Amino acid sequence: MDLDQADTLRLNRVQGFSPALLHAPSYELWRHLPGPTLFEIPGKHASPLFVSVLLHGNESTGWAAIQSVLNRHHGHLPRSLMLFVGNVDAARYTVRTLRSQTDYNRSWPGTLDDLTPEARVMREVVDAVRVQKPFGSIDIHNNSGHNPHYACVNRRDDRYVQLARLFSRTVVYFERPLGVQSAALSQLCPSVTVECGLAGGPEGVAHAADFIEAALAIDHLPDRPVPDGDLDLMQTHAIIKIPTGATVSFDGTDADFQFRSDLDRLNFSELEPGTLFGRLGSRRRHLLNIEPGGPHATSSDYFTYGDGEIRLCKRAIPAMLTRDNNAIRLDCLGYLMHRVARDGSRLVEADTAVMG
């Protein structure tokens, strides 16, 4: 299939789960599935767990984790499962999304562009899940830089955080980007996105599979706060984007942005003002675009550029900083977060700006 050619997109719905899929790798799913597919798999408890995988075609951990779970249970699940297998066409080529497509995880209800074929399919999925009164929702992802495994929520309600805590004590609350699965499903049930490190790692597959198992087995999610000592809660405040047309390097090669080679090793570190991210290139035509992480987040700048050096000017905790040029082009360079209390208030002392 030509990467620029998009067929008419339709949701494929299947009752049960074919044994032929239990060992098929994600890049071979196009041979078995005509496109995005919603499976309804019965279990002992009727209220289903909804799980989505492969919303990005190069993030294979979720599919491998689901295969692991279904192989363990041999068709006898403790709870019904609604499984959405997303971008089968992109998975064929092991890419995030095809050039002809809209990102599958920017197309769910709440997106600003709800007229795309992808948005229509996601609305259909949400409508089908709503009818079944889901117990909870899990969206499984990988990232392209060095990050720990962590969970993300769009609401700080107790049951949502309890579900996230089943996966990790590190939980990120976010309001942007729009059109993501977890935000859409948060209107129906406790929902969480889990980030499982780099694709292909066995640790990520095992962790995701254990999390799915726990969510299938648990009778109910406690409606009480997770103890403070068992939770490290952060909130996304800013999104770092590269201006359209700007070039990027990580090896010292001249480019509009010459970032340090270990940039993604800064993820989830508490950075002080003055931390060096890199340098502007010789032409110095561009500065970083900093977008607010939500309607209540700051839109003020986080960087200074004195003497051409790109330095942080506020305390922040980065996440998902990446050295992958495709990820940067299709999404962003990374995010900046702050630790927060359950009410969203900052837990750090005031920032000290470093000017230059």
N, C-alpha and C positions, 0 to 999 in steps of 0.2 A: 504493500500500500504506500503511495506517495505521502510523505510527511506533510505536504501542503494540502492534501485532499481530505475533506471531511465528509463522510457519509451522513445520511439522515440519522440523527441520534434518537434511539428509542430505549426505554427501560425494558429489560428482559426480566420476567418474574418466574421463579421456579419454586415448586413445593419439594422439600427434601433436598438431598445433596448427593450427587453422583459419586460413587466410589472412584471413577476415573479421574476425579479432580484431586484426590487425596495425596497424590504424589506429583502432580503437574507443577513445574516451576512457573512463577508468575509470567515470565516472558513467553510461555507457551499457551497461556490461557486463551489467546485469540483463536486457537484451534478448537476450543471447546465452547466458548461463549461468544455470542454475536456482538456484545458490547456491555455496557454497565448492567449489572445483574443483581437483583434482590432475591436472596434465598430465604425461604421460611422453613426452618428446621424444628420439628416438634421436640418438646422435652417434658419432663415430669411436671414442672411448674409452668402454667400457661402464660403468665405475664412475661413477655420476652425481654431478653437483653439484646439491644441493637448494637452491632459492631460494623464499622466501616473500615475497609482496607483499600490500598492502592488508589486513593484519591490522587496521588502522584505516582506515575508509572515506574519511577526508579526507586520507590520506597517499599521494598519487598518484605520487610520484617512482619508486617501485619498478616499478610497472606501465609507466610511460613508458620506463624504462630497459630492461626486458625487451623491449618492442616494438622499441626501437632495436637491441638485440643480434640479435633474430630477423630483423629486416629486413636487417641487414648480411650474415647468413650464408645466407639463402635456403634454409633447411632442411638445411644441411650443417654441423652443429656439430662442433667438435673433441672435445667430450665430451658424453655424454648429460646431459640436463637433466630434473630433476623440479621442476616449477613448481607451487607452491600459491598460488592466487589466493583470498584469504580473504573478507573481509566485503563481498560484492557488494551486499547490501541496503543497508548503510550508505553505500557508495560512491555509490549512486544519489542520495542526499540530501547528499553531501559532508559527512558527519558522522563523528565518530570511531566511534561505536557507537549503535545504536538503543536506546531506553529499555527495550525488552523483552529486550535481549540481555545476555549476559555478555561482557565485553571479550575479544576474540579473542586478545589477547596476555597474558591472565592465565588461560588455560584449558588450557594444555599440560600434559602429565604433570609432576607436581610441584606442581600447584595444590592448595590446601586444599579447594577445592570441585569434586570430580571427578564429581559427579552431574548436571551441567548438560548440555544438548544440545551446547553448544560443546565441552565437555571430551571428550564421546564422539567427536565428529568429529576432534578433535586427536589422540586416541589412535589412531584409525584411520589418520590420516596418518602418524604416527610408525611404526606397524606396517608400513605399505606401504613407507616409506623404508628401514626396517631391513633388509627382505628384499633390497634392491638394493645393500647395502653401500656407502653413499655416500662419496665422496671428501671432501666438505666441505659446509657449510651456511652460507647467507647469508640473513639477515632484514633487509629494507630498510624504513627508517622516515624520517619527517620529524618535526620538532618545531615548536612554536608560538612560540618566542622566538628571540632572536638568539644563535646558537651556531655555532661552527666545525663543519666536517664531522669526525666522529670515529667510531671503532670501539669496540665493547664486547665483552668476553669474560666467560665464567663460569668459565674455567679458565686458569691462567697457564702451562700446558704450552707447550713451544717451538713445536709445529706450530700451535697455536691462535693464539699471538701472531704467528707468521709470516703466517698468513692475514689477521689483522687489519692487520698492517703493510702488506700489499698495498694497503689502502685509505687508511691514515693513520698518521703517526707518533704521533698522540695516541690512546691506547688506555685505556679505562676498564674495570677489573675490578669486577664487581658480583655480589652474592648475593641481593639483593632488588630488585624484587618477585618473588614466586614465580609459577610458571605461565607463564613466558615461553618463546618458541620456542627461543632460543639455549641456554638451560639444558637443555631437553628433548633437543635434538639433540646437545648436548655429550656425551651418553652414547653416541652412535653414531660421531661423527667430529669433527674440528675444526669449530667453529661460531663465528659472529660475527654481531652485530647492527651495522648501520651506520646512523648518523644523518646525514642529507643536507640539513640546514637546512630552510628553509621550503618547503612544498609549492608546486609550480608553477615553481620557479626552474630555468632551463636548466642552470645550473652543477651543481646537484644531480643532475639526470638524466644529464648527461654523465659526472660522476664515478662514479655508480653503474653506468652502462653499461660504462665502462672497467674497473671492478673486476670485474664479472661476466665480461667478456672475458678478463681476466688469469687468473681462477680456472678458466675453461674451458680455457685454453690451457696452463697450467702442468702439467708431468708429475707432480710430487710436491711436497709441502711439506717444506722442510728441517727435519730433526730436530736443530736447533742453535739456540742463543739468538740473537735479534736483537741486534746490537751496541748497547751502552748509549747511544751517541751518536745512534742512529737511532730511539730509542723514548722517548716521554714517557708513563709508566705511572702511572695514578691509580686509586684505589679509592673507591667510594661508601661513606661512613660514616654518613650520616644522610639521611632523607627528610623534607622539610618539608611538612606538611599543614595545611590550614585546617579548624578544627572544623566539624562539621555544623551548618548553620544560620547560620554567621557570614557577614557581608558583607565585600566587598573593593572598594576603589577604587584607581585609579592617577592620578586627576586632582585630588586634594584634596577631593573630595566626602566628606562624613562617612559613615563605614562602620566596622565593627568593626576592620578593618585598612586603613589608608591608606598604601599603599606608594608609594615614589618612582616617578616616571613612567618612569624609565630603568632599572627593576629588571633587565630581561633583558640589559642591557648589561654587567652584572657577571659574566655567565657566563664561565667559564674564566679569570677573573682571580684572582690570589693576593691574597686579602683579609686585612687585618690586623684584630685585635680593635678594636672601636669603630666599624667601618664601619656607616653608617646604612642600614637597609632601609626605614624608614618610621615611622609613628606608630600608636598605638592610637587608636581612635575615641573620641568623647566619653563613651560609656557604659563603655568598658573592661571588657567582659564576658568576653572571651576572650583566651587566649594561644595562640601557635602550638603545634601538635602536632609533636613531633620523634620520629620512629621510627628505630630503628637500621637501618642499611643491610645488616645481615646478622648471623648468630649470633656473629660475632667482632668486630662493630663496636660502638662506644660508643652507649649510649642516653642519655647525659647531655645536658643542654640546651646549645644553642649561642647563645642569645640572652638579653639582659637587656632590661628594660622601664622603666628609671628615667625619671621625668618623662614617661612615656608614649611614649618613643622606643624603637623596635625596633632594637637594635644587636647586631651580632655580638660574641660574647665569646671566640671562639677563632679562631685562624687557620684558614682553609678556602678551598677553591676550589669555587664553585658551578657547577652545570650544569643546564640545562633550566629555569632560572627563567623563568616565563612571565607574560604579562599577559593571557592568554586565560582568561576566567572559566569557560568550558566545560571546558577542559583542567584547570584548578584543581579544579573540582568532581568531574570524573570520575577524575582521577589525583592530582596533587599540585601544589604551588607550585614545587617544584624539589628538587634534591639538593645535598648538601655532600660534597666529596671531599678527599682528601689524596694527595700524591705518595707512591708506594711503590716499594720495590725488588722484584725478581722473587720474593722470598720473602714479600712482603706487609708487610715492616717499613716503618715511616714513614721518610721521607727529609727531614723538616723538624725544626727545633728545637722545644723544648717550647713549648706554648701559654702565652700570658700573658693571664690573664683581665682583663676590664675590668668592674668592678662599678658598678652605678648603680641 
